[in-house]
Amino acid sequence: MLEGVAFGMGQWNWYDLTNYLSVTGATVRPSMMPVLKMLVARGLVTRHVGRQYSLGERWEVTPAGEELLAAQPSTVS
């Protein structure tokens, strides 16, 4: 999931992330929000909201998330 957020370069919403992950063969839960909220709680991603109750949010990797990604091999080809 963190790699997907990084690949979206801060421009993707949860729907874009779901589509990307399904194409890569990753398991996509019925709701990705709990996973995204966990990444926020750990300081690995941030959520930018454009309009309330819309697809206007964007997800972006934080510097801490970038460090974590750099420290491990990629799981997405």
Secondary structure, 3 states (H helix, E strand, C coil): CHHHHHHCCCCCCHHHHHHHHHHHCCCCCCCCHHHHHHHHHCCCEEEECCCCCCCCCEEEECHHHHHHHHHCCCCCC
